[in-house]
Amino acid sequence: MSLDIPAALEDGLARLPTRVAAILFAVYLAIGTISTVIGSTLSRAVVDALQTTIPADATAPTTPGMGGGAFALDVSLPVAVALFLAQVVLAQVVGVVAIRTFVSDARASFPTGLTSHLPWVVLNALVAGFVVNVLIGLGAILLVIPGIYLAVALYFVQFEVIVEERNAIDALRTGWELTKGDRLAVFLLLLVIFAIGLASAVPGILLGFVGAPTLVVTAVSVALGAVAGLIGVAIGARAYVQLKPDGWSPGLGSPSPFA
C-alpha cells in the first residue's frame, strides 16, 4: 500500500482521546521526568569527575555538583551511567508498548500480545536503533542529504522489530523495503512530526527566556514533550499500518496482562 499522509494524521490523532492513550500519556510523563533527572545526574557526575582529574584554574573556583542543575542526584559517575542505561532500556520498553498499542485497533484496553517476547524485542530494538542512528550520523557527516535520506528510508526499522518480532538485521532489510516508493511521503510525514516536536519545545523556551522558575519550565517542557512524543508514535504507527500489505494485521498472540 502507499502512504496517505492526511489519513495517517487523522487516524493517529483519533487514537489520542482514548483510555489507552491516557494511560500511555501518564507513562510518558513519568519517563520524561525520569529522563530529566537522570540526564542532569549524569551531567553533574561527569563534571564532578572531570574536576577531580583536571586541575582547576586558581582564579575560577569550582563547586561540587556545579554541572548538574537543580534536579541532579548526588551519585558517582559509575552509578549515574548505570542509571542512564537503565533509563534507556525502560524508555525502549515503553516504546514497544506504545507502538504495539497504536498499531493495533485497541482503544479501551491494551491489545493482546503486548508483552510478547518482550526482552528479545527490546534488545533487538535497541540494537536496531543504535545501528540506524550510526548510519544516519555517518550520512550526516559525509553530507546532510544522505543522513536525511537514511533517516527516512529506515524510519520503520524499529517498527519491524517491535511488531513483526524480526531480529535487528532482518528489520534493517524489511524496514528499508517497506519505504520503497513512498520515501517522499515518509519524508513529508516526518516533517510534520518534527514540526509538532519543535512546537512543543517553544513554550518551555519562552518561559525560560522570561525567567520563569526552573521547576515550571521543566514541568511544562516534560508535559508538552510527552504530548508530542505520543502524537508522533501514534501517527507513525498508523502510517506503518498503511504501508503493510492489504489484509495485514499485527501477529501478536500472547495475552496482555493489561487487557
C-alpha angles and dihedrals in degrees: 000000000000126000118261104195099195090048092049091050093047094045093047095048091046089063094059101076091061136104095250092049091052090053091047090050090056089050091048089052090053093047091048091052092047091048091051093051095044093045090054090045093053092047091051093047092050093049092047091049091051091050090058094051103036118059110241122232107263090224093053109055116197134213125219111257094017093135102057112065130223096308100050121122118225100241136130122268095255090052091047091051091049090051090049093051091047090051091051091054092045091050090050091052089053089048091054091051093047096048093046090048097050094041088057126063092248116137111145096033137015118271125257115262092036092140098031109149088341100169092048092046094047092050093050092043090054091048092046092047091050093049093047092049091049091050091048091048092051090048091050092049093052094044131332094239096061089051092053091046092053091047089055097041094048099037094112098046093103090046088058091052094045101041104028093032092229121161117254095261095049090045091056089057098042093041090053091049093047093064096046110124092011103063095112090053091046089050091052091047091051089051089057092048090047091050090052090051092047092050090051090058096052099078092052091049091049092048090051091048093055092047102254116170115279092240091056093047092049094046092050092045093049094046095048091042089056090051093049092046092051092047091049094051093046093051093044092050093052091047088052091054090051092055094052119092121278112279094020119145130176109270099219108141110164115098116257118234088215098054 
